[in-house]
Amino acid sequence: MSKAWYVYIIESSDQRLYTGITIDMARRWTEHLGLVSTKVFKGAKFFRGRKPANLVYLSQFDNRSLASKQESAIKKLTREQKLRLIGSSENRIEELSISLALGNFD
């Protein structure tokens, strides 16, 4: 069975929005925080000089291709459009966060 891919939006400490994809949200969050136990910063360059504050959007895809297409589409949106997406029914953050916390990796 293939791993699920997640598209996410993080609100930073200065209220900017960062969009990315991953197969492991917990690991990626830790990398963005800079808490990885290596000498090399593994988070996005975006988070140098600012910190991730909140995970505000999460959606799941069956493969990397679909996730990458969604990530690209989101990155083209204006801030206002992203905020609408965050508030929409497409945002599966509550149910996916619960699934990830319980270890239910479909």
C-alpha positions in Angstrom: 0.0 0.0 0.0 1.4 3.4 -0.9 1.8 6.2 1.6 -0.6 9.1 1.6 0.7 12.5 0.7 -0.4 15.7 2.5 -0.7 19.2 1.3 -0.5 21.7 4.2 -0.5 25.4 5.0 1.4 26.7 8.0 0.8 30.2 9.4 4.1 31.7 10.5 4.9 33.8 13.5 4.6 36.9 11.3 1.2 35.7 9.9 2.5 34.8 6.5 1.3 31.5 4.9 3.6 28.7 3.8 2.4 25.8 1.6 4.1 22.5 1.3 3.7 18.7 0.8 4.9 15.7 2.8 4.2 12.1 3.7 5.0 12.7 7.4 3.4 15.8 8.8 4.9 15.4 12.3 8.4 15.0 11.0 8.0 18.0 8.6 6.7 20.2 11.4 9.7 19.3 13.5 12.0 20.1 10.6 10.3 23.5 10.1 10.8 24.2 13.8 14.5 23.5 13.4 14.4 20.7 16.0 16.1 18.0 13.9 19.1 16.6 15.6 21.5 17.3 12.8 23.8 20.3 12.1 22.0 21.0 8.8 18.7 22.9 9.0 16.1 20.7 7.3 13.1 23.1 7.3 12.1 25.3 4.4 14.2 28.4 3.7 11.0 30.3 4.4 11.3 29.5 8.1 14.8 31.0 8.5 14.2 34.1 10.5 10.6 33.2 11.3 8.9 30.3 13.1 5.9 28.2 12.2 3.1 29.1 14.5 0.0 27.1 13.4 -0.9 24.3 11.1 -4.0 25.8 9.5 -4.7 23.6 6.4 -4.3 19.9 5.7 -5.6 17.7 2.9 -4.7 14.2 1.8 -3.9 12.7 -1.6 -3.2 9.2 -2.9 0.0 10.1 -4.6 2.7 12.7 -4.9 1.6 13.9 -8.3 -1.9 14.9 -7.1 -0.4 16.5 -4.0 2.1 18.5 -6.0 -0.6 19.7 -8.4 -2.7 20.9 -5.4 0.4 22.5 -3.8 1.2 24.4 -7.0 -2.4 25.6 -7.4 -2.5 26.8 -3.8 0.8 28.7 -4.2 -0.8 30.6 -7.1 -3.7 31.9 -4.9 -3.8 35.3 -3.3 -3.7 35.5 0.5 -7.4 36.2 0.6 -8.1 33.1 -1.5 -5.9 31.0 0.7 -7.8 32.2 3.8 -11.0 31.2 2.1 -9.6 27.8 1.4 -8.5 27.4 5.0 -12.1 28.2 6.1 -13.6 25.9 3.5 -14.9 22.3 3.7 -11.8 21.2 1.6 -9.7 21.8 4.8 -9.6 18.3 6.4 -7.3 19.4 9.3 -9.5 18.3 12.1 -10.2 14.8 10.9 -6.7 14.2 9.4 -5.0 15.5 12.6 -6.9 13.1 14.7 -6.1 10.2 12.3 -2.4 11.1 12.3 -2.4 11.4 16.1 -4.0 8.0 16.4 -1.6 6.4 13.8 -4.3 5.8 11.3 -2.3 6.2 8.1 -4.5 5.2 5.2 
